[in-house]
Amino acid sequence: MTKFFLKVQLAKQDCFFELSWGSGQHLNVTVPYPKNLTTLYQEWQRIYLSFYNTALRGRVEEIGSLSAPPIDWHARLVQAEAQLLSEFHKWLRSGELYEIRAVIANGLSLTANSQQSTVDIFLSCDAIELARLPWETWEIGTDFALASEKIRIVRQPINIHKASKTINQRYAKQARVLVILGDDTGLDFKLGKAAIYKYFRKEQVKFIIWQVGKDIAKLKTDIINALSSESGWDILFFAGHSNETNLTGGEIAIAPNVALSISELAPYLTTAIEKGLQFALFNSCKGLSIANTLIDLGLSQVAVMREPIHNSVAEEFLVRFLQALAEYKDVHEALLIACKYFKTEKNLTYPGAYLIPSLFRHPNAELFCLKPFGLKSIFKRLQPTRTEAIALSTLLFISLQLPVQQYLLERRVLIQSIYRQVTRQVEPVTSPPVLLVQINNESIRRAGIFNPKPMDRKYLAQLVDKLKTMQARVVGIDYLLDRPQRESDRILANSIQAAVNSSSNPTLFVFAINHAENGEWLKVSPDIASSNWSLQGEMNILPYYMQLLSPSNSNSEPWYFSSLLAISLQLQQITDTPQPQLNSQKDFFQQINTDFSRHQEKYKKTILTSERAHLQFMTALSYWFEQMWFHPIIDFSIPPNQVYTSIPAWKLLENQDASQNLQHKIVIIAPEGYEEAGILKNKEDSFNLPMAVDYWRHQEEPVNESSIFTGGETHAYMVHHYLNQRLVVPIPDFWMVGLAILLGKILYLSRIFNQPNRWRLLIVFTVMTGIYGIVSLQIYISSTAIILPWLLPSVTLWLYILSAFFRRATNE
């Protein structure tokens, strides 16, 4: 905000304009005073009083009778106002004042890019004739194509003896209001009282009201005691009759035929100012001398009416003024809003009323405004500006887009992989828990399979037989076996029965099933395995995300294929303990199902873990908004060689690389890379190669150039995570961006960048951003297993940091 100080002095037929600003700059101009300007003002004043000839808040008897002759005073008043303003503006547009107008307009141009792009002109007049003129209507910016409403006229006395008291209000508090309602002869204060109670808490407002029969001495004592109250006041309102005086600083009528001069109240007003009084509104008439006296006493600002004002105008002015004040406008803006209302919406009803109010202000005082209190205060301060709202809404919108989340998540996991390797936090290569037996094109070619869709059950039987000889304990078949193939099914069933009936090392099989579009379950053909004695799990997967278990898994809600494999490994360990003699495969699976039911809750709490393996309320709720909040991801930052080993089916059958011990491993028979498995067409069993997995493959020797990532490999990762309770939970970007907005706004409001060493703060925040990134990488790898988003929250925070930094640079 730019300030100019304009002193106007009248000497005979000339006016001396003295403009000062900045660091000692000043400009003096002498302009002839129009002889008819005072005459036009007096004529306007006479007609104004004739129009508003009842319920005036002032003493106007000296002007003459207010009896209205049978003429149209409204039309006369409009004409008199036009003539007065025309002559007044003509004088202010004179060539002699051009340089003054140009300097002020240039001051507005310099602040046009600032958040507070206003210019305040502190006007002081040495003669009452000049002070009565409507200086607030001076449209200085018109000649320079600038918005005149950005140039505001505020008044000050020609002489000021006391400094304004600085109010160091660190915390917002409720405004305390003292209301003095004086002589109400011909007036009605109901609307004003209702407005005060509407916008201020009753316990923070004190009314002192004259009532018929009240002792005058007691009334004066009440006023004095209230002004001198130890708790102090923020605002003083007076309503009633008032008048100008030459020697006593104006007077207010507190009761019929009883007035108090401002000079009498000066000691008590001074006490009130010392205790925090910042603003006074005298909603009464002819308040020029009152305002001058109060500013001279050190009061920050006073709003007064320069002329007598009709009761209805005063009441409605107070309502509009308080409404703007309650919206946290400063008192000057609130006054201008109320005046604009009378000019644009009520000029036909109350002509000329907008010309009457004026604001007087101590030049060193900040404009008073109400501060939001409590939670409302916090929300108000944190409320974003229009520019902030656009930028932040864009970031929040971006953070909610699943493709963006997937894009950022995949790159984050890649960075985690690099971080693991650089910081040497990769676990030593041990025997991974899963063996993938992959049926690929070479396996199909060597087996002479003409159409591998559906896969030949005889070939699957060969693999089962081979795994039996290798003493595999848990085998998962990642193929749908729902459609019968008669002879082939019998061969596969015999192989499975032989493996199950092994007296030394019975094999437990887990079959993949799927949920059809019509809602039915595509289960294993009963010719292969009966649902009464087989374990069957849903094979569907979410790319890059773990499958979460529902709160309760009943028979109608199958476990997922990968989670059931993890449980099966534990079930096999149970059967390793001495068991009753089992005479058939049916007895074996009945025992397995019994153990599974008996230990189901135990598995939930141990293998399938923690609450993270189960669908949580917040995650389920986010599905309604098409989000994946707190949904654990598949941690591809773990190298594949720690998760599984793989062998093509043909090598397994030809006894190549068949030296592995399978007793404590899970074997998954799954497709790999052949067209009918959906690699090139429907992609039913393949996914885009995760960037982290691609990174690890390029670390292998020799480099693995394969671009295929299958469902079997995804199941292997999920089995690994279930067995090791490795469930990495991402914190939603949306939530972290919201937290960054809050932190950024707090930093912005703290104005720490107003310090001279703000360049160092940029370095500090840069380092802190980097530290946050490293900490988030380490938290991901740790047992905490949480992903803290980095990019979008950092961008959000830096928008505030740079905004605060450049705000300071602009102000300089």
C-alpha positions in Angstrom: 0.0 0.0 0.0 1.4 3.4 -1.0 0.7 6.5 1.1 0.5 10.1 0.0 -0.1 13.1 2.2 -2.0 16.0 0.8 -2.5 19.2 2.8 -4.9 21.8 1.4 -4.9 25.3 2.8 -7.2 28.2 2.0 -5.8 31.7 1.9 -8.1 34.4 0.6 -8.9 33.4 -3.0 -6.1 30.7 -3.4 -5.7 27.2 -2.3 -2.3 25.7 -1.5 -1.9 22.0 -2.3 1.1 20.3 -0.7 1.7 16.7 -1.6 4.4 14.6 0.2 5.3 11.0 -0.2 8.1 8.4 -0.1 11.4 9.5 1.4 10.9 13.2 1.8 9.6 14.0 -1.7 7.1 16.8 -1.8 5.3 19.0 -4.3 3.6 22.4 -3.8 0.9 23.8 -6.1 -1.2 27.0 -5.8 -4.7 26.9 -7.4 -7.3 29.6 -7.4 -10.3 28.7 -5.3 -13.6 28.9 -7.3 -15.7 31.7 -6.0 -19.0 29.8 -6.5 -17.9 26.5 -5.0 -18.8 27.5 -1.5 -22.1 28.9 -2.8 -22.9 25.7 -4.6 -22.1 23.7 -1.5 -24.3 25.8 0.7 -27.2 25.5 -1.8 -26.8 21.8 -1.9 -26.7 21.6 1.9 -29.9 23.7 2.1 -31.8 21.5 -0.3 -30.3 18.3 1.3 -31.7 19.4 4.7 -35.0 20.3 3.2 -35.4 16.9 1.6 -34.4 15.1 4.9 -36.5 17.4 7.1 -37.4 14.8 9.8 -35.6 12.4 12.1 -32.2 14.1 11.6 -29.4 13.0 13.9 -28.1 16.5 14.5 -28.8 20.1 15.6 -29.9 22.1 12.5 -32.1 24.7 14.0 -29.6 27.4 13.2 -29.9 26.8 9.5 -33.5 27.7 9.4 -36.9 26.2 9.2 -37.1 22.8 7.6 -40.7 23.1 6.6 -40.9 21.8 3.0 -42.6 24.1 0.5 -44.7 22.3 -2.2 -41.9 21.6 -4.6 -40.0 18.5 -5.7 -37.1 18.5 -3.3 -35.8 15.2 -4.7 -35.3 16.6 -8.2 -33.8 19.8 -6.7 -31.4 17.8 -4.6 -30.2 15.7 -7.6 -29.7 18.9 -9.6 -27.8 20.6 -6.8 -25.6 17.6 -6.3 -24.8 17.5 -10.0 -23.9 21.1 -10.1 -21.7 20.9 -6.9 -19.8 17.8 -8.1 -19.4 19.3 -11.6 -17.8 22.4 -10.3 -15.7 20.6 -7.7 -14.3 18.0 -10.2 -13.7 20.8 -12.8 -11.5 22.5 -10.2 -9.7 19.3 -9.3 -9.0 18.6 -13.0 -7.4 22.0 -13.5 -4.0 22.1 -15.2 -2.2 23.3 -12.1 -3.1 20.1 -10.3 -2.0 17.8 -13.2 1.4 17.1 -11.7 -0.1 16.1 -8.4 -2.6 13.8 -10.1 0.2 12.3 -12.2 2.4 11.5 -9.2 -0.5 9.8 -7.4 -1.5 7.8 -10.5 2.2 6.8 -10.9 2.1 5.5 -7.3 -0.9 3.3 -8.2 0.9 2.0 -11.4 3.9 0.9 -9.3 1.7 -1.1 -7.0 -0.5 -2.6 -9.7 1.2 -6.0 -9.5 1.2 -6.1 -5.7 -1.4 -8.0 -3.7 -2.2 -4.7 -2.0 -2.6 -2.5 -5.1 -4.1 0.5 -3.5 -3.1 4.1 -2.9 -4.2 6.0 0.2 -4.2 9.8 0.2 -4.2 11.3 3.7 -6.1 14.5 3.2 -6.0 17.4 5.7 -7.8 20.7 5.3 -7.2 23.8 7.4 -10.6 25.4 6.7 -14.0 24.1 7.5 -15.2 25.2 4.1 -12.7 22.8 2.5 -13.3 20.0 4.9 -17.0 19.9 4.2 -16.4 19.2 0.5 -16.9 15.6 -0.8 -13.2 14.9 -1.4 -13.9 11.2 -1.5 -15.5 11.6 -4.9 -12.2 12.8 -6.5 -11.6 10.5 -9.5 -7.9 11.0 -9.8 -7.1 7.9 -12.0 -9.6 8.8 -14.7 -7.1 11.0 -16.7 -4.6 8.1 -16.7 -6.9 5.1 -17.5 -6.5 3.7 -14.0 -9.2 2.3 -11.6 -10.2 5.2 -9.4 -11.5 2.9 -6.7 -7.9 1.9 -6.1 -7.1 5.5 -5.0 -8.8 6.1 -1.7 -9.2 9.4 0.2 -8.8 9.1 3.9 -8.8 12.2 6.2 -6.6 13.4 9.0 -6.5 16.5 11.1 -4.3 19.4 10.1 -2.5 19.0 13.5 -1.8 15.7 15.4 -0.2 15.8 18.8 -0.2 12.2 19.9 1.1 9.1 18.3 -1.2 6.3 17.5 -0.9 3.3 19.9 0.4 0.2 18.3 -1.7 -2.8 19.0 0.5 -5.9 19.1 -2.2 -8.5 18.9 -0.4 -11.8 18.4 -3.5 -13.9 18.7 -6.9 -13.2 17.3 -9.6 -12.5 19.8 -13.2 -11.6 19.9 -13.7 -7.9 19.4 -15.1 -6.0 22.4 -17.6 -3.3 21.5 -18.9 -0.4 23.6 -22.2 1.1 22.3 -23.5 4.4 23.5 -27.0 5.2 22.5 -27.8 8.8 23.3 -30.7 11.1 22.9 -33.2 9.2 20.8 -35.7 12.1 20.3 -37.3 11.4 16.9 -35.0 8.5 16.3 -35.2 4.7 16.4 -32.3 2.5 17.3 -34.0 -0.9 16.9 -32.4 -1.8 13.6 -29.0 -0.7 14.7 -29.1 -2.7 17.9 -30.2 -5.8 16.0 -27.3 -5.4 13.6 -24.8 -5.1 16.4 -26.1 -8.3 18.1 -26.1 -10.1 14.8 -22.4 -9.5 14.1 -21.0 -9.5 17.6 -21.4 -11.9 20.5 -23.6 -10.5 23.2 -21.1 -11.2 26.0 -18.6 -9.0 24.1 -20.9 -6.0 23.7 -21.9 -3.4 26.3 -24.8 -1.0 25.8 -25.1 2.3 27.6 -28.6 3.6 26.8 -30.5 6.7 28.0 -34.0 5.8 29.1 -36.8 8.0 30.3 -36.4 8.6 34.1 -32.7 7.6 34.2 -30.6 9.8 36.5 -28.3 12.0 34.3 -25.4 11.9 36.8 -25.6 8.1 36.9 -25.7 8.0 33.0 -22.5 10.1 32.9 -20.8 7.9 35.4 -21.7 4.8 33.5 -20.2 6.3 30.3 -17.0 7.3 32.1 -16.6 3.9 33.9 -17.2 2.1 30.6 -14.6 4.0 28.7 -12.1 3.5 31.6 -12.8 -0.3 31.8 -9.8 -2.3 32.6 -10.7 -5.0 30.1 -10.7 -2.3 27.3 -12.6 -2.0 24.0 -11.8 -2.5 20.4 -14.7 -0.6 18.9 -16.8 2.4 20.1 -20.2 3.0 18.5 -22.2 6.1 19.2 -25.7 6.7 17.8 -27.9 9.7 18.5 -27.6 13.5 18.0 -24.2 15.2 17.8 -22.9 18.5 16.7 -19.7 20.5 15.8 -18.2 23.0 18.3 -15.3 25.3 17.8 -13.5 24.9 21.1 -14.5 21.7 22.7 -13.9 19.2 19.9 -17.6 18.5 19.2 -20.4 17.3 21.4 -22.7 14.3 21.7 -26.2 14.4 23.1 -26.5 11.6 25.7 -30.1 12.6 26.8 -32.7 15.2 25.8 -31.1 18.6 26.4 -27.9 17.0 27.9 -24.7 17.0 25.9 -21.1 15.9 26.7 -18.2 17.6 24.9 -15.4 15.5 23.6 -13.0 17.6 25.6 -14.8 16.5 28.7 -14.5 12.9 27.7 -10.9 13.3 26.5 -9.2 11.8 29.6 -11.4 8.7 29.6 -11.1 8.3 25.8 -7.3 8.4 26.2 -7.6 5.6 28.8 -9.7 3.6 26.4 -7.1 4.2 23.6 -4.3 3.1 25.9 -6.3 -0.1 26.7 -6.8 -1.0 23.1 -9.6 1.1 21.5 -8.8 1.2 17.8 -11.9 2.3 16.0 -14.9 4.6 16.6 -18.0 5.1 14.6 -20.1 8.2 15.3 -23.3 7.4 13.5 -24.6 10.8 14.1 -24.5 14.3 12.5 -21.8 16.9 11.8 -18.8 14.9 13.2 -15.9 16.7 11.6 -14.6 18.3 14.8 -15.3 15.0 16.8 -13.1 13.1 14.3 -10.3 15.7 14.4 -10.2 15.6 18.2 -10.2 11.8 18.5 -7.4 11.4 16.0 -5.4 14.1 17.7 -5.8 12.1 21.0 -4.1 9.1 19.2 -7.1 7.0 18.2 -6.3 5.0 15.1 -9.4 5.7 13.0 -12.8 7.3 13.2 -15.8 7.2 10.9 -18.2 10.1 11.1 -20.9 11.8 9.1 -20.0 15.3 7.9 -23.6 16.5 7.6 -26.9 15.8 9.4 -28.1 12.3 8.5 -31.6 10.9 8.4 -32.3 8.2 10.9 -33.2 5.6 8.2 -29.9 6.3 6.4 -27.9 6.0 9.6 -29.5 2.7 10.5 -29.1 1.2 7.0 -25.5 2.5 6.8 -24.7 0.7 10.1 -26.1 -2.5 8.8 -24.1 -2.4 5.5 -21.0 -1.3 7.3 -21.2 -4.1 9.9 -21.9 -6.7 7.2 -18.7 -5.8 5.4 -16.8 -5.6 8.7 -18.0 -9.1 9.6 -16.6 -10.3 6.2 -13.2 -9.2 7.6 -13.0 -6.1 5.4 -11.0 -3.2 6.9 -13.0 -0.2 8.1 -12.1 1.9 5.1 -13.2 -0.8 2.7 -16.3 -1.4 4.7 -17.2 2.3 4.6 -16.6 2.5 0.9 -18.9 -0.6 0.4 -21.6 1.0 2.4 -21.3 4.3 0.4 -21.4 2.4 -2.9 -24.6 0.7 -1.8 -26.3 4.0 -1.2 -24.9 5.4 -4.5 -25.9 2.5 -6.7 -28.9 0.9 -5.1 -30.5 3.5 -2.8 -29.8 6.8 -4.6 -33.4 7.2 -5.6 -34.6 6.6 -2.0 -31.8 8.4 -0.2 -30.2 10.9 -2.7 -26.9 12.3 -1.7 -26.5 10.0 1.3 -23.3 8.4 -0.1 -21.5 11.8 0.1 -21.8 12.1 3.8 -19.6 9.4 5.5 -15.8 10.0 5.9 -13.0 8.1 7.5 -10.4 9.8 9.6 -7.2 7.9 10.2 -4.0 8.4 12.1 -1.2 8.3 9.5 0.9 5.7 11.4 -2.1 3.4 12.2 -2.9 0.2 10.4 -6.5 -0.1 9.2 -8.6 -1.9 11.7 -10.5 -5.1 10.7 -12.0 -7.9 12.6 -10.0 -11.0 12.9 -11.4 -14.5 12.6 -11.5 -16.2 16.0 -10.8 -19.8 17.0 -11.2 -22.4 14.4 -12.8 -19.9 12.1 -9.6 -17.8 12.4 -7.5 -20.8 11.4 -9.6 -21.7 8.4 -9.7 -18.0 7.3 -5.9 -17.7 7.4 -5.4 -21.0 5.7 -7.9 -20.2 2.9 -6.1 -20.2 -0.4 -6.0 -17.2 -2.7 -7.6 -17.5 -6.2 -4.2 -18.2 -7.7 -3.4 -20.8 -5.0 -6.7 -22.4 -5.4 -6.2 -22.9 -9.2 -2.7 -24.4 -8.7 -3.6 -26.5 -5.8 -6.8 -27.8 -7.3 -4.8 -28.9 -10.3 -2.3 -30.8 -8.2 -5.0 -32.4 -6.2 -6.8 -33.4 -9.4 -3.7 -34.9 -10.8 -3.0 -36.8 -7.6 -6.4 -38.5 -8.0 -5.8 -39.8 -11.5 -5.1 -43.6 -11.4 -2.8 -43.5 -14.6 -0.8 -40.7 -12.9 -0.6 -42.7 -9.7 0.5 -45.8 -11.6 3.1 -43.8 -13.6 4.6 -42.4 -10.4 4.4 -45.6 -8.4 6.2 -47.6 -11.1 9.0 -45.1 -11.2 9.2 -44.9 -7.4 9.6 -48.7 -7.2 12.3 -48.5 -9.8 14.1 -45.9 -7.7 13.7 -48.1 -4.7 15.4 -50.9 -6.6 18.3 -48.7 -7.5 18.5 -47.5 -3.9 18.5 -51.0 -2.6 21.5 -51.9 -4.8 23.4 -48.7 -4.3 23.1 -48.9 -0.5 23.7 -52.6 -0.5 20.5 -53.5 1.1 19.8 -56.4 -1.2 19.4 -59.6 0.8 21.9 -62.3 0.0 20.7 -64.8 -2.6 19.1 -67.7 -0.8 16.8 -70.5 -1.8 13.6 -68.6 -3.0 10.3 -70.0 -1.8 8.8 -70.6 -5.2 9.7 -72.6 -8.2 8.0 -71.6 -11.4 7.6 -74.4 -13.9 6.9 -72.4 -17.1 5.2 -73.9 -20.1 6.7 -71.9 -23.0 6.7 -72.2 -26.8 9.8 -74.5 -26.7 8.0 -76.8 -24.2 4.9 -76.9 -26.5 7.0 -77.6 -29.6 9.0 -80.4 -27.9 5.8 -82.0 -26.6 4.2 -81.9 -30.0 1.1 -80.1 -28.7 -1.0 -78.8 -31.7 -3.4 -76.5 -29.8 -2.3 -75.5 -26.3 -5.6 -73.7 -25.5 -6.8 -75.4 -23.4 -3.5 -76.9 -22.3 -3.2 -80.6 -22.9 -4.0 -82.4 -19.6 -1.7 -85.3 -20.5 1.2 -82.8 -20.6 0.2 -81.5 -17.2 0.0 -85.1 -15.9 3.7 -85.6 -17.0 4.7 -82.5 -15.1 2.8 -83.7 -12.0 4.5 -87.1 -12.2 7.9 -85.5 -12.5 7.2 -83.2 -9.5 6.1 -86.3 -7.5 9.5 -88.0 -8.1 11.2 -84.7 -7.0 9.1 -84.9 -3.7 7.3 -81.6 -4.3 5.0 -81.0 -1.3 2.8 -78.1 -2.6 1.9 -77.7 -6.3 -0.2 -74.9 -7.7 -1.6 -75.3 -11.2 -2.2 -71.9 -12.7 -4.5 -73.2 -15.4 -8.3 -73.3 -15.6 -9.3 -77.0 -15.6 -13.1 -76.3 -15.7 -13.8 -77.9 -19.1 -13.7 -81.7 -19.3 -11.4 -83.5 -21.7 -12.5 -87.0 -20.9 -9.5 -89.3 -21.5 -6.9 -86.6 -20.7 -8.8 -85.7 -17.5 -8.5 -89.4 -16.4 -4.8 -89.4 -17.0 -4.3 -86.2 -15.1 -6.5 -87.4 -12.2 -4.5 -90.6 -11.9 -1.3 -88.6 -11.7 -2.7 -86.3 -9.0 -4.1 -89.2 -7.0 -0.8 -91.0 -7.2 1.0 -87.9 -5.8 -1.7 -87.4 -3.1 -1.6 -91.1 -2.1 2.1 -91.1 -1.6 2.7 -92.7 1.7 5.9 -90.9 2.4 5.5 -87.5 1.0 1.9 -86.7 -0.1 1.6 -83.7 -2.3 -1.0 -81.0 -1.7 -2.5 -79.4 -4.9 -4.0 -76.0 -5.2 -6.1 -75.4 -8.3 -6.8 -72.0 -9.9 -10.4 -71.1 -10.5 -12.0 -68.0 -11.9 -15.1 -65.9 -11.6 -17.1 -65.9 -14.8 -18.9 -62.8 -16.2 -22.3 -64.4 -15.4 -21.3 -64.7 -11.7 -20.6 -68.4 -11.7 -17.3 -69.9 -10.5 -15.3 -71.8 -13.1 -14.1 -74.6 -10.9 -11.9 -77.6 -11.5 -13.6 -80.4 -13.4 -14.9 -83.0 -10.9 -13.2 -85.7 -13.1 -9.9 -84.2 -12.0 -10.4 -83.1 -8.5 -13.5 -83.0 -6.3 -14.3 -79.8 -4.5 -14.8 -81.9 -1.4 -11.1 -82.8 -1.2 -9.3 -80.1 -3.3 -8.1 -76.6 -2.4 -9.1 -74.1 -5.0 -8.3 -70.4 -5.1 -9.3 -67.5 -7.4 -6.6 -66.7 -10.0 -7.5 -63.1 -10.8 -4.9 -60.6 -10.0 -4.6 -56.8 -9.9 -1.5 -55.6 -11.8 1.0 -54.1 -9.4 -1.3 -54.6 -6.4 -1.7 -57.3 -3.8 -5.0 -59.2 -3.6 -6.6 -58.4 -0.3 -8.6 -60.9 1.7 -12.2 -60.0 2.6 -13.0 -59.8 6.4 -14.3 -63.3 6.4 -13.6 -66.0 3.9 -16.4 -68.5 3.7 -16.8 -71.4 1.3 -18.7 -69.1 -1.0 -15.8 -66.7 -1.0 -12.7 -68.6 -2.1 -9.2 -67.5 -1.0 -7.0 -66.1 -3.7 -4.7 -68.6 -5.5 -1.5 -67.0 -4.2 -2.7 -66.7 -0.6 -3.9 -70.3 -0.6 -0.5 -71.5 -1.8 1.1 -69.7 1.1 -1.3 -71.3 3.5 -0.8 -74.7 1.9 2.9 -74.7 2.6 2.0 -74.3 6.3 -0.6 -77.0 6.1 2.0 -79.4 4.7 4.2 -78.6 7.7 1.3 -79.6 9.9 1.0 -83.0 8.1 4.7 -83.5 8.7 3.9 -84.2 12.3 2.7 -87.7 13.2 -0.8 -88.1 11.8 -3.4 -90.9 12.0 -3.2 -93.5 9.3 -4.9 -92.1 6.1 -6.2 -94.8 3.8 -7.1 -92.7 0.8 -6.7 -89.4 -0.9 -10.1 -88.5 0.3 -9.1 -89.1 3.9 -6.0 -87.0 3.3 -7.9 -84.0 2.0 -10.6 -84.3 4.6 -7.8 -84.0 7.2 -6.3 -81.0 5.3 -9.7 -79.3 5.2 -10.2 -80.0 8.9 -6.8 -78.5 9.7 -7.5 -75.5 7.5 -10.8 -74.7 9.2 -9.2 -75.2 12.6 -6.3 -73.0 11.9 -8.0 -70.4 9.7 -7.9 -67.6 12.3 -4.3 -68.5 13.1 -3.3 -68.1 9.4 -5.1 -64.7 9.2 -3.0 -63.5 12.1 0.3 -64.9 11.0 1.0 -65.9 7.4 -1.7 -63.7 5.9 -0.7 -61.4 8.6 -1.2 -58.5 9.8 -4.2 -56.4 9.1 -2.5 -55.3 5.9 -3.5 -58.5 4.1 -7.1 -57.9 4.7 -9.3 -55.3 3.1 -9.6 -52.3 5.4 -12.5 -49.9 5.6 -10.6 -46.9 4.2 -9.4 -48.9 1.2 -12.9 -50.3 0.6 -14.3 -46.7 0.8 -11.7 -45.4 -1.7 -13.0 -47.9 -4.3 -16.2 -45.9 -4.5 -14.0 -43.0 -5.7 -12.0 -45.2 -8.0 -9.0 -44.9 -5.8 -6.6 -47.5 -4.3 -5.9 -45.7 -0.9 -3.6 -47.8 1.4 -3.9 -50.8 -0.9 -0.6 -52.8 -0.6 1.5 -53.0 -3.7 3.6 -55.9 -5.1 7.1 -54.9 -4.1 9.0 -55.4 -7.4 12.0 -53.6 -5.7 12.9 -57.1 -4.4 15.0 -58.9 -7.0 13.2 -61.8 -8.7 16.0 -64.3 -7.7 14.9 -63.8 -4.1 11.3 -64.5 -5.0 11.4 -67.5 -7.3 13.5 -69.6 -9.6 12.1 -70.6 -12.9 12.6 -73.6 -15.2 11.0 -74.3 -18.6 8.7 -77.3 -18.5 10.7 -79.2 -21.1 13.9 -78.9 -19.1 12.1 -80.2 -16.0 10.9 -83.3 -18.0 14.4 -83.8 -19.4 15.9 -83.8 -15.9 17.8 -80.5 -16.6 18.4 -78.3 -13.6 16.3 -80.7 -11.6 18.5 -80.9 -8.5 16.4 -78.5 -6.4 15.0 -79.6 -3.1 11.2 -79.1 -3.4 10.1 -80.3 0.0 9.9 -76.8 1.4 9.0 -74.9 -1.7 5.9 -74.0 -3.6 5.8 -75.1 -7.2 3.6 -73.2 -9.6 2.9 -74.6 -13.0 2.1 -71.7 -15.2 2.2 -70.5 -18.9 5.0 -68.4 -20.2 5.1 -66.5 -23.4 3.1 -68.6 -25.9 0.5 -66.8 -28.0 -2.5 -68.8 -26.9 -1.9 -67.9 -23.3 -2.8 -64.4 -24.3 0.6 -62.8 -24.7 -0.1 -61.3 -28.2 -3.9 -61.3 -28.3 -6.0 -60.9 -25.2 -3.0 -60.7 -22.8 -4.9 -62.8 -20.3 -1.8 -64.0 -18.6 0.8 -61.2 -19.2 1.3 -57.7 -18.1 3.5 -54.8 -18.9 7.0 -55.5 -17.6 7.5 -53.6 -14.4 10.4 -51.2 -14.7 11.9 -52.5 -11.5 11.8 -56.1 -12.7 13.4 -54.9 -16.0 16.1 -53.2 -14.0 16.9 -56.4 -12.0 16.9 -58.5 -15.2 19.6 -56.3 -16.6 21.7 -56.9 -13.5 21.7 -60.7 -14.2 24.6 -62.4 -15.9 23.9 -62.9 -18.7 21.5 -60.1 -19.1 17.9 -61.2 -19.3 16.4 -59.4 -22.3 12.9 -60.9 -21.9 10.1 -58.4 -22.0 7.5 -60.9 -20.8 6.0 -60.7 -17.3 3.4 -63.3 -16.6 0.7 -64.0 -14.2 2.7 -66.9 -12.8 5.5 -64.5 -11.8 3.0 -62.1 -10.3 1.6 -65.0 -8.2 5.1 -65.9 -7.2 5.7 -62.4 -5.9 2.4 -62.4 -3.9 3.2 -65.8 -2.4 6.6 -64.4 -1.3 5.0 -61.4 0.3 2.4 -63.5 2.1 5.0 -65.9 3.5 7.3 -63.0 4.6 4.6 -60.6 5.6 6.0 -58.1 3.2 3.1 -55.8 2.4 4.1 -52.3 1.4 1.3 -49.8 1.9 1.3 -46.5 -0.1 0.2 -43.3 1.5 -2.2 -41.6 -0.9 -0.7 -38.8 -2.9 -3.9 -36.9 -2.4 -3.5 -37.0 1.4 0.2 -36.0 1.3 -0.6 -33.1 -1.2 -3.2 -31.9 1.3 -0.6 -32.1 4.1 1.9 -30.2 2.0 -0.7 -27.5 1.3 -1.2 -27.1 5.1 2.5 -27.0 5.8 3.2 -24.7 2.8 0.5 -22.2 3.9 1.9 -22.1 7.4 5.4 -21.4 6.0 3.9 -18.7 3.8 2.0 -17.0 6.6 5.1 -17.2 8.9 6.8 -14.8 6.5 10.2 -16.3 7.3 11.3 -15.3 3.8 11.1 -11.6 4.9 14.4 -12.1 6.6 17.6 -10.7 4.8 19.2 -14.2 4.5 16.2 -15.7 2.6 18.7 -17.1 0.0 20.0 -19.4 2.7 16.5 -20.6 3.4 16.2 -21.8 -0.2 19.3 -23.9 0.3 17.9 -25.2 3.6 14.6 -26.2 2.1 16.3 -27.8 -0.9 18.4 -30.0 1.5 15.3 -30.8 3.6 13.5 -31.9 0.5 16.3 -34.2 -0.4 16.5 -35.6 3.1 12.8 -36.3 3.0 13.3 -38.2 -0.2 16.1 -40.3 1.3 14.1 -41.0 4.5 11.1 -42.0 2.5 13.2 -44.5 0.5 14.6 -46.0 3.7 11.1 -46.3 5.3 10.0 -48.1 2.2 12.7 -50.8 2.6 12.4 -51.0 6.4 10.0 -53.2 8.3 7.6 -50.2 8.4 7.1 -50.8 4.7 5.3 -47.5 3.9 5.5 -45.5 0.7 5.7 -41.8 1.4 5.0 -39.9 -1.9 7.7 -37.5 -2.8 7.1 -35.7 -6.1 3.7 -34.2 -5.9 3.9 -33.1 -2.2 7.4 -31.6 -2.9 6.0 -29.7 -5.9 3.1 -28.4 -3.7 5.4 -27.3 -0.9 7.8 -25.6 -3.3 5.0 -23.6 -4.8 4.5 -22.0 -1.5 8.2 -21.6 -0.8 8.9 -19.9 -4.1 5.7 -17.8 -3.8 6.9 -16.5 -0.3 10.4 -16.0 -1.6 9.4 -13.9 -4.7 6.8 -12.0 -2.6 9.6 -10.7 -0.5 11.7 -10.0 -3.6 8.8 -8.0 -5.2 8.3 -6.0 -2.1 11.9 -4.9 -2.2 
